[in-house]
Amino acid sequence: MSGLETVGDPPLAVTSPPRHEAAVSQGIGVVALLIAGLQPVILGALEREGRLSTAEIGLTATVELMALGVACGLAAAFLKPTHIRLKIALACLAHAGAMLATTLASGAEVILARGVAGACAGVMLWLAIGVIARSSRPERASGVFVTVQTFAQLVLAAALPALVMGRWGVNGALVSLAVISLLAAGAALAGPDRFSVLPKPEGGGGKLGAAPLGGLLAVFLYMAFIVALWVYLEPLAAQAGLSPREAGLAVALALGLQVLGGAAATLVGDRGFLWLFALPFQTLLLIRLDPTRRAAMQLGAAQLLGSSAGPLAASLVVGDGEVGRALALSAVCLTAALALISLLASRARTPVASGADSTG
């Protein structure tokens, strides 16, 4: 595929992993992304304990999510889909180690530890994306993944401050997350040990065309919009007169509404305007723009790099001053993302062909 002129070619069928292996893979992906929903809680608590400055909140979020996105993209491009169980188990163990290392860190040490955690989580996320990209119903599999992922974040965002952090502080939350990663390492042994090879594009070219790259850019901007606000939620809440507990409830409420949105996306599949606004439909858009599904394998990288660029840009415009400037930055990113998605969506209307098996 070389550009927009080939958009609409029917997607190529691929072999999906068995259902139980797909479930394990998505579960490990959920663990990899727990921190994405918990950053306001974890980073805000580190600031309150004097272990991070306000400016370092954005930098820490950027480093972790950027490491996650880069590692996921590199894994999708270069990691061979063989001996997967060993690779993922080791990544989960290292992820747990990085969580424990954070309990002993402050300042730059926290940033370094979170970067290591992000790199390990990127390899873990590669497993889940590999399953979703090979699904016969990728938009449904992605919807299930987002719903379960956000529900898990919701539970922990509510439970950790209420049950753990009040007594043991942020270190109690980090130890809890390390235990979850250790459990994921054990689960990896029941996951897939190899993936089917994705089809190659016609003509043998290895580069993504303009349309798939545009789709990935739209995902990047969309996530930059969300996370630029997300990581500054506690300071924004404090500016609005909310207590830390009320800010935590706001995080839980936001995650709860995301669960409902993900469930709706799973049910409605390929219908209607939700395609333009929900992450599961970005998977479907990328597969329609690139039938080989190679662009879909880079979806996680685009999401996480956008998630890291958002707080980085926000930290630059906010500095030590008015956190409300993050709102204006997010509005610019959202406008650009929706304009680009609308343009590409009008060019990608061909239904996705079924794979050999179902993972949804």
C-alpha positions as CSV (number, residue, x, y, z in Angstrom):
1,M,0.0,0.0,0.0
2,S,1.5,3.3,-1.1
3,G,-1.0,6.0,-0.2
4,L,-4.6,7.2,-0.2
5,E,-5.3,5.9,-3.7
6,T,-5.4,2.3,-2.3
7,V,-7.6,2.9,0.7
8,G,-10.6,0.6,0.7
9,D,-8.9,-2.6,-0.4
10,P,-10.4,-5.5,1.5
11,P,-8.4,-6.4,4.7
12,L,-6.6,-9.7,4.5
13,A,-7.6,-12.6,6.7
14,V,-5.3,-13.7,9.5
15,T,-5.3,-16.6,12.0
16,S,-6.5,-15.6,15.5
17,P,-5.2,-17.2,18.7
18,P,-7.5,-19.5,20.7
19,R,-10.0,-17.8,23.0
20,H,-8.3,-18.7,26.3
21,E,-4.9,-17.5,25.0
22,A,-6.5,-14.3,23.8
23,A,-8.1,-13.7,27.2
24,V,-4.7,-14.1,28.9
25,S,-3.1,-11.8,26.5
26,Q,-5.6,-9.1,26.9
27,G,-5.4,-9.5,30.7
28,I,-1.6,-8.9,30.6
29,G,-2.3,-5.9,28.4
30,V,-4.7,-4.6,31.0
31,V,-1.9,-4.9,33.7
32,A,0.5,-3.0,31.4
33,L,-1.9,0.0,31.1
34,L,-3.1,0.2,34.7
35,I,-0.7,3.1,35.4
36,A,-2.3,5.1,32.5
37,G,-5.4,5.5,34.6
38,L,-3.7,5.7,37.9
39,Q,-1.1,8.4,37.1
40,P,-3.2,11.2,38.7
41,V,-3.4,9.2,41.9
42,I,0.2,7.9,42.0
43,L,1.9,11.1,40.8
44,G,-0.3,13.4,42.8
45,A,0.6,11.4,45.9
46,L,4.3,11.4,45.1
47,E,4.0,15.2,44.9
48,R,2.2,15.5,48.2
49,E,4.9,13.3,49.9
50,G,7.6,15.7,48.6
51,R,9.1,13.1,46.2
52,L,8.1,14.9,43.0
53,S,7.7,18.6,42.2
54,T,4.7,19.9,40.3
55,A,6.9,20.3,37.1
56,E,8.2,16.8,37.6
57,I,4.7,15.4,37.5
58,G,4.4,16.1,33.7
59,L,8.0,14.9,33.1
60,T,7.5,11.6,34.9
61,A,4.3,10.9,33.1
62,T,6.0,11.8,29.8
63,V,9.0,9.5,30.4
64,E,6.9,6.5,31.5
65,L,4.3,6.7,28.7
66,M,6.9,7.5,26.0
67,A,9.0,4.5,27.1
68,L,5.8,2.4,27.0
69,G,4.9,3.6,23.5
70,V,8.5,3.3,22.1
71,A,8.9,-0.2,23.5
72,C,5.5,-1.3,22.2
73,G,6.3,0.1,18.7
74,L,9.8,-1.5,18.6
75,A,8.4,-4.8,19.8
76,A,5.7,-4.7,17.0
77,A,8.4,-3.9,14.4
78,F,11.2,-6.2,15.5
79,L,10.2,-8.7,18.1
80,K,9.7,-12.1,16.6
81,P,6.3,-13.7,17.4
82,T,7.9,-16.8,18.9
83,H,8.8,-18.0,22.4
84,I,6.3,-15.4,23.6
85,R,5.6,-16.9,27.0
86,L,9.2,-16.5,28.2
87,K,9.5,-13.0,26.8
88,I,6.3,-11.7,28.4
89,A,7.0,-13.5,31.7
90,L,10.4,-11.8,32.0
91,A,8.8,-8.4,31.0
92,C,6.2,-8.8,33.8
93,L,8.9,-9.7,36.4
94,A,10.9,-6.6,35.4
95,H,7.8,-4.5,35.6
96,A,7.2,-5.6,39.1
97,G,10.8,-4.9,40.0
98,A,10.5,-1.3,38.6
99,M,7.4,-0.8,40.8
100,L,9.3,-1.9,43.9
101,A,12.2,0.3,42.9
102,T,9.9,3.3,42.8
103,T,9.1,2.8,46.5
104,L,12.7,3.7,47.3
105,A,13.0,6.6,44.9
106,S,12.4,10.4,44.8
107,G,13.0,13.1,42.2
108,A,15.1,11.9,39.2
109,E,15.2,8.4,40.6
110,V,11.4,8.2,40.4
111,I,11.6,9.3,36.7
112,L,14.2,6.7,35.9
113,A,12.2,3.9,37.6
114,R,9.0,4.9,35.8
115,G,10.9,4.9,32.5
116,V,12.0,1.3,33.1
117,A,8.5,0.3,34.1
118,G,7.1,1.9,30.9
119,A,9.6,0.0,28.7
120,C,8.6,-3.3,30.4
121,A,4.9,-2.5,30.1
122,G,5.4,-1.7,26.3
123,V,6.4,-5.3,25.7
124,M,3.5,-6.6,27.7
125,L,1.1,-4.4,25.7
126,W,2.6,-5.7,22.4
127,L,1.1,-9.1,23.4
128,A,-2.5,-7.7,23.7
129,I,-2.2,-5.7,20.5
130,G,-0.9,-8.7,18.6
131,V,-4.1,-10.6,19.6
132,I,-6.4,-7.7,18.8
133,A,-4.8,-7.1,15.4
134,R,-5.3,-10.7,14.5
135,S,-8.9,-10.9,15.7
136,S,-11.7,-11.6,13.3
137,R,-13.6,-8.7,14.9
138,P,-10.9,-6.3,15.9
139,E,-13.2,-3.5,16.8
140,R,-15.1,-5.8,19.2
141,A,-11.9,-7.2,20.7
142,S,-10.6,-3.7,21.1
143,G,-13.8,-2.7,22.8
144,V,-13.6,-5.6,25.2
145,F,-10.0,-4.7,26.0
146,V,-10.7,-1.0,26.6
147,T,-13.7,-1.8,28.8
148,V,-11.9,-4.3,31.0
149,Q,-8.8,-2.1,31.1
150,T,-10.8,0.9,32.2
151,F,-12.9,-1.1,34.7
152,A,-9.7,-2.3,36.3
153,Q,-8.3,1.2,36.5
154,L,-11.6,2.3,38.0
155,V,-11.5,-0.3,40.7
156,L,-7.9,0.5,41.7
157,A,-8.4,4.3,41.4
158,A,-11.2,4.0,44.0
159,A,-9.7,1.2,46.2
160,L,-6.0,2.3,46.5
161,P,-6.6,5.7,48.0
162,A,-9.4,4.4,50.2
163,L,-8.0,1.1,51.4
164,V,-4.2,1.3,50.9
165,M,-2.8,4.8,50.6
166,G,-4.4,6.2,53.7
167,R,-2.4,3.8,55.8
168,W,0.8,3.0,53.8
169,G,1.0,6.0,51.5
170,V,1.9,5.9,47.8
171,N,4.4,3.0,48.5
172,G,1.5,0.8,49.5
173,A,-0.1,1.4,46.1
174,L,3.2,0.7,44.3
175,V,3.6,-2.6,46.1
176,S,0.1,-3.6,45.2
177,L,0.8,-2.9,41.6
178,A,4.0,-5.0,41.8
179,V,2.0,-7.9,43.2
180,I,-0.4,-7.6,40.2
181,S,2.6,-7.7,37.8
182,L,3.9,-10.8,39.5
183,L,0.5,-12.5,39.0
184,A,0.7,-11.5,35.3
185,A,4.1,-13.2,35.0
186,G,2.5,-16.4,36.1
187,A,-0.5,-16.0,33.7
188,A,1.9,-15.4,30.8
189,L,2.8,-19.1,30.9
190,A,-0.8,-19.9,29.9
191,G,-0.8,-17.4,27.0
192,P,0.2,-17.9,23.4
193,D,3.7,-18.9,22.6
194,R,3.7,-17.8,19.0
195,F,1.6,-15.6,16.7
196,S,0.7,-16.2,13.0
197,V,2.7,-14.0,10.6
198,L,0.8,-11.0,9.3
199,P,0.3,-10.8,5.6
200,K,2.7,-8.8,3.5
201,P,1.5,-5.8,1.4
202,E,1.1,-6.2,-2.4
203,G,4.3,-5.3,-4.2
204,G,6.4,-6.3,-1.2
205,G,6.9,-2.7,0.1
206,G,7.7,-2.3,3.7
207,K,6.6,1.3,4.3
208,L,3.2,2.4,5.5
209,G,1.2,4.7,3.2
210,A,0.1,8.2,3.7
211,A,-3.4,7.2,4.9
212,P,-2.3,4.7,7.7
213,L,0.3,7.2,8.8
214,G,-2.4,9.9,9.0
215,G,-4.5,7.6,11.0
216,L,-1.7,7.0,13.5
217,L,-1.1,10.8,13.7
218,A,-4.8,11.2,14.5
219,V,-4.5,8.7,17.3
220,F,-1.4,10.5,18.6
221,L,-3.2,13.8,18.8
222,Y,-6.3,12.3,20.3
223,M,-4.4,10.8,23.2
224,A,-2.3,14.0,23.6
225,F,-5.6,15.8,24.2
226,I,-6.7,13.4,26.8
227,V,-3.6,12.9,28.9
228,A,-2.5,16.5,28.9
229,L,-5.5,17.1,31.1
230,W,-5.4,13.8,32.9
231,V,-2.0,14.1,34.5
232,Y,-2.9,17.6,35.8
233,L,-6.2,16.6,37.1
234,E,-5.3,16.9,40.8
235,P,-3.7,20.4,40.5
236,L,-6.7,21.5,38.4
237,A,-9.1,20.0,41.0
238,A,-7.2,21.8,43.8
239,Q,-7.5,25.1,41.8
240,A,-11.2,24.5,41.6
241,G,-11.4,24.0,45.4
242,L,-11.7,20.2,45.5
243,S,-9.9,18.2,48.2
244,P,-7.6,15.3,47.2
245,R,-10.4,12.8,48.2
246,E,-12.8,14.6,45.9
247,A,-10.3,14.7,43.1
248,G,-9.9,10.9,43.5
249,L,-13.6,10.5,43.2
250,A,-13.5,12.6,40.0
251,V,-10.9,10.2,38.6
252,A,-13.1,7.2,39.5
253,L,-16.1,8.8,37.9
254,A,-14.3,9.6,34.7
255,L,-13.1,6.0,34.5
256,G,-16.6,4.7,35.2
257,L,-18.0,6.7,32.3
258,Q,-15.2,5.3,30.1
259,V,-16.3,1.8,31.0
260,L,-19.8,2.6,29.8
261,G,-18.4,4.1,26.6
262,G,-16.2,1.0,26.0
263,A,-19.1,-1.3,26.6
264,A,-21.3,0.7,24.1
265,A,-18.5,0.5,21.5
266,T,-18.3,-3.2,22.0
267,L,-22.0,-3.6,21.5
268,V,-22.6,-1.3,18.5
269,G,-19.6,-2.5,16.6
270,D,-19.3,-0.7,13.3
271,R,-22.3,1.6,13.5
272,G,-22.6,5.3,13.8
273,F,-20.7,8.3,15.1
274,L,-19.0,6.4,18.0
275,W,-16.4,5.3,15.4
276,L,-15.0,8.8,15.4
277,F,-14.7,9.2,19.1
278,A,-13.9,5.9,20.8
279,L,-10.5,4.1,20.8
280,P,-11.9,0.7,19.7
281,F,-12.9,2.3,16.4
282,Q,-9.5,3.6,15.8
283,T,-8.4,0.0,15.5
284,L,-11.0,-0.6,12.8
285,L,-10.1,2.6,11.0
286,L,-6.4,1.6,10.8
287,I,-7.2,-1.8,9.5
288,R,-9.4,-0.3,6.8
289,L,-6.6,2.1,5.9
290,D,-4.0,-0.7,5.9
291,P,-5.5,-4.2,5.2
292,T,-2.2,-5.9,6.2
293,R,-2.9,-4.8,9.8
294,R,0.7,-3.6,10.2
295,A,-0.6,-0.1,11.1
296,A,-2.9,-1.6,13.7
297,M,0.1,-3.2,15.3
298,Q,1.5,0.3,15.8
299,L,-1.7,1.6,17.4
300,G,-0.4,1.1,21.0
301,A,2.8,3.0,20.1
302,A,0.8,5.9,18.6
303,Q,-1.5,6.0,21.7
304,L,1.3,6.0,24.2
305,L,3.5,8.4,22.4
306,G,0.6,10.8,22.1
307,S,-0.1,10.1,25.8
308,S,3.5,11.1,26.6
309,A,3.7,14.1,24.3
310,G,0.5,15.6,25.8
311,P,1.9,16.0,29.4
312,L,5.3,17.0,28.0
313,A,3.7,19.9,26.0
314,A,1.4,20.7,29.0
315,S,4.4,20.9,31.4
316,L,6.1,23.4,29.0
317,V,3.1,25.7,28.7
318,V,2.2,25.3,32.4
319,G,5.7,25.5,34.0
320,D,5.3,26.7,37.6
321,G,2.4,28.9,36.6
322,E,-1.2,28.6,35.6
323,V,-2.3,24.9,35.2
324,G,-5.4,26.1,33.3
325,R,-3.2,26.5,30.3
326,A,-3.3,22.8,29.8
327,L,-7.0,23.2,28.9
328,A,-6.2,25.3,25.9
329,L,-3.5,23.0,24.7
330,S,-5.9,20.0,24.9
331,A,-8.5,21.9,22.9
332,V,-6.0,22.4,20.1
333,C,-5.0,18.7,20.0
334,L,-8.7,17.6,20.1
335,T,-9.7,19.8,17.2
336,A,-6.8,18.6,15.0
337,A,-7.4,15.0,15.9
338,L,-11.1,15.1,15.0
339,A,-10.5,17.0,11.8
340,L,-8.0,14.4,10.6
341,I,-10.1,11.4,11.7
342,S,-13.2,12.8,9.9
343,L,-11.1,13.2,6.7
344,L,-9.7,9.6,6.9
345,A,-13.0,8.1,8.0
346,S,-14.7,9.2,4.8
347,R,-12.1,7.3,2.8
348,A,-12.4,4.0,4.7
349,R,-15.8,2.4,4.5
350,T,-14.9,-1.2,3.4
351,P,-16.0,-3.8,6.0
352,V,-13.3,-5.8,7.7
353,A,-12.9,-9.3,6.5
354,S,-13.2,-12.1,9.1
355,G,-10.1,-14.0,10.3
356,A,-9.9,-17.7,10.9
357,D,-11.1,-17.6,14.5
358,S,-12.8,-15.3,16.9
359,T,-11.2,-13.8,20.0
360,G,-14.0,-11.5,20.9
